[in-house]
């Protein structure tokens, strides 16, 4: 079972919005990402020290639209309604249409963290996942040492939380994770 979702799309809580990427987002998204490399790169490897405007252009204009078309992943830019500023990004990936599940991801530019933005964006995204995509479970998977991400996941009031031992080796060694599982009844 797959669900067709029209684009462009915007969801808002009156303060922030999550919306499909537009070509005009390339430069402001790049600036937000570059600002956040030191804090975000150890948890999201795509944001590496040499992250380039070309990578942003490819993401916004080629990769994201293709993922939407293939119904594999649904990524949004997070914006502030009052200023139209780009605050970060969020998305549902690893969509499994057979089990009707997906993983939730989010990041917020460094200068705007600890303001409830990731939580607000995640609530909008979870609503999208359950209402529009008709998912049965959404997991927020975070490294055990990513305290800010874990706080966001906790604020979503997940029905289930489990620690997962990761024996896979990365450049910095294995990393245990916490999986926060949300179900339609958890939606706000």
C-alpha positions in Angstrom: 0.0 0.0 0.0 1.3 3.4 -0.9 -0.4 6.8 -0.6 -0.1 9.5 -3.1 0.7 13.0 -1.6 0.5 16.1 -3.7 3.3 18.7 -3.7 4.0 21.5 -3.0 2.8 21.1 0.6 3.0 23.3 3.7 1.9 22.5 7.2 1.9 25.1 10.0 1.2 25.6 13.7 1.0 29.4 13.2 4.6 30.0 14.3 6.6 27.6 12.3 5.9 25.8 9.1 7.3 22.7 7.4 7.0 22.8 3.6 8.3 21.1 0.6 11.6 22.4 -0.7 11.6 25.1 -3.3 14.5 26.3 -5.5 14.6 29.6 -3.6 15.7 27.6 -0.5 19.1 26.6 -1.8 21.2 29.5 -0.4 19.4 30.0 2.9 19.3 26.3 3.6 23.0 26.1 2.8 23.7 28.9 5.2 21.7 27.2 8.0 23.5 24.0 7.4 27.0 25.5 7.3 26.2 27.4 10.6 25.4 24.0 12.2 28.3 21.8 11.1 30.1 21.7 14.5 26.9 20.6 16.4 25.1 18.5 13.8 27.8 16.7 11.8 28.6 14.0 14.4 25.0 12.9 14.4 24.1 13.5 10.7 27.1 12.6 8.5 25.7 14.3 5.4 26.6 17.6 7.1 30.4 17.2 6.9 33.0 20.0 7.2 33.3 20.4 3.4 29.5 20.5 2.8 29.0 22.5 -0.3 26.4 24.6 -2.0 26.5 22.0 -4.8 25.3 19.4 -2.4 22.5 21.6 -1.2 21.5 22.3 -4.8 21.4 18.6 -5.6 19.4 17.9 -2.4 16.8 20.6 -3.0 16.3 20.3 -6.8 17.1 16.7 -7.5 17.1 14.3 -4.6 14.1 15.4 -2.5 11.7 15.6 -5.5 12.8 12.2 -6.7 12.3 10.7 -3.2 8.8 12.2 -3.0 8.0 10.8 -6.5 9.2 7.4 -5.5 7.3 7.6 -2.2 10.4 6.5 -0.3 11.1 9.6 1.8 9.3 12.9 2.6 11.5 15.8 3.5 10.5 19.3 4.5 12.3 22.5 5.2 11.4 24.1 8.6 10.6 27.8 8.3 9.6 30.6 10.7 6.4 32.1 9.5 7.0 35.7 10.7 10.3 36.0 8.9 10.3 33.2 6.3 13.7 32.2 7.7 14.9 28.7 7.2 15.4 27.1 10.6 16.4 23.5 9.6 15.0 20.4 8.1 12.9 17.4 9.0 11.6 14.3 7.3 10.2 10.8 7.3 12.5 8.3 5.8 12.9 4.5 5.5 9.2 4.4 4.7 8.0 0.8 4.8 4.7 0.6 3.0 4.1 -3.1 3.9 4.3 -2.5 7.7 3.2 1.2 7.3 6.2 2.5 9.3 8.8 5.3 8.9 11.6 7.0 10.7 11.5 10.6 11.9 14.4 12.9 11.5 15.0 16.6 12.3 17.7 19.2 12.8 17.6 22.9 13.6 20.2 25.5 12.8 22.5 26.2 15.8 21.4 29.8 16.4 17.8 28.6 16.9 18.2 25.5 19.0 16.5 25.2 22.4 13.4 27.2 21.3 11.0 24.3 20.7 11.4 24.4 16.9 12.4 20.7 16.4 9.5 19.6 18.7 6.9 21.8 16.8 8.2 20.7 13.4 8.2 17.0 14.5 4.6 17.3 15.7 3.6 18.6 12.3 5.5 15.9 10.6 4.1 13.1 12.8 0.6 14.4 12.0 1.4 14.3 8.3 2.7 10.7 8.6 -0.4 9.4 10.4 -3.0 11.5 8.6 -1.8 11.8 5.0 0.5 8.7 4.7 -1.7 6.6 7.0 1.3 5.1 8.8 0.8 2.9 11.8 4.1 3.6 13.5 6.8 6.3 13.4 10.1 5.8 15.1 12.5 8.5 16.2 15.9 6.8 16.4 18.6 8.7 18.2 22.1 8.1 19.4 22.2 7.6 23.1 24.6 10.6 23.4 22.4 12.9 21.3 20.7 14.5 24.3 18.9 17.3 22.4 17.4 14.9 19.9 16.3 12.6 22.7 14.6 15.5 24.5 12.6 16.3 21.3 11.6 12.6 20.9 10.5 12.5 24.6 8.3 15.6 24.1 6.4 13.7 21.4 5.0 11.4 24.1 6.0 8.1 22.5 4.1 5.0 23.5 7.3 2.9 23.5 11.0 3.6 24.2 13.7 1.0 23.9 17.5 1.0 24.0 19.2 -0.8 21.2 22.8 -2.0 21.4 24.7 -1.2 18.2 27.6 -3.4 17.5 28.4 -1.8 14.1 31.7 0.0 14.1 31.9 3.5 12.7 34.8 6.0 12.6 34.2 6.7 16.3 33.2 3.3 17.3 29.8 1.7 18.0 26.9 3.8 19.1 23.9 2.7 21.2 20.6 4.1 20.1 17.2 4.8 21.7 14.1 4.1 19.6 11.0 6.2 20.4 8.0 4.6 18.8 4.9 6.7 18.1 1.5 5.4 17.1 -1.6 7.1 15.8 -3.1 7.3 19.3 0.0 9.3 20.4 -0.7 12.1 17.8 -1.6 15.4 19.2 
